[in-house]
Amino acid sequence: MTDIVGGGPPPGCVAGDTRRRHAATLIVAAGLFMESLDATIIANALPHMARSFGVLPLTLNIGITAYMIAVGAFIPVSGWLSGRFGARATFATAVAGFTLASLGCAASTSLPVFVAARVVQGIAAAMMTRSVG
């Protein structure tokens, strides 16, 4: 942010505040990108994952469905959490939960474990989405 006439920051704006805002924007954007990428990339990986789990690829659609239902069901809850504990704490918890759930998906050895990890991912994604919005 600059003052149009003087070329410096506007009155009352500290340069550190601007840097913090930019850093916060990048962190939020990275979290939401991670969520969007995860929600869509699984469709490309389904055939390989199905072979790994020993099921038909169509059976793994339950992982996509469980994720989407969890996101939709927990958006109101995450709004309450964000109002009660603050958007920053909710977002940080959501990113941590999403990351751990992603590791759980990667380490899952059976379809039920994978679906459970996807539900946790969906809950964390709802918390990320709502704490920003």
NORNORUR-V359644 format. One record per residue. N is the residue number from 1. PSI is psi as a letter, one per 20 degrees, with the letter a starting at -180 (NA if undefined). Layout:
# NORNORUR-V359644
N,PSI
N,PSI
This chain:
# NORNORUR-V359644
1,p
2,q
3,p
4,h
5,g
6,i
7,i
8,a
9,q
10,q
11,p
12,i
13,p
14,q
15,h
16,h
17,g
18,g
19,g
20,g
21,g
22,g
23,g
24,h
25,g
26,h
27,g
28,g
29,g
30,g
31,g
32,h
33,g
34,g
35,g
36,g
37,g
38,h
39,h
40,h
41,h
42,h
43,h
44,h
45,i
46,g
47,g
48,g
49,h
50,g
51,g
52,h
53,i
54,k
55,r
56,q
57,h
58,h
59,h
60,i
61,h
62,h
63,h
64,g
65,g
66,g
67,g
68,h
69,g
70,g
71,g
72,h
73,h
74,j
75,g
76,h
77,g
78,h
79,g
80,g
81,g
82,g
83,h
84,g
85,i
86,q
87,h
88,g
89,h
90,g
91,g
92,g
93,g
94,g
95,g
96,g
97,h
98,g
99,g
100,g
101,h
102,g
103,h
104,h
105,g
106,h
107,i
108,p
109,i
110,r
111,g
112,h
113,g
114,g
115,g
116,g
117,h
118,h
119,g
120,h
121,g
122,g
123,g
124,h
125,h
126,g
127,h
128,g
129,g
130,h
131,i
132,h
133,NA
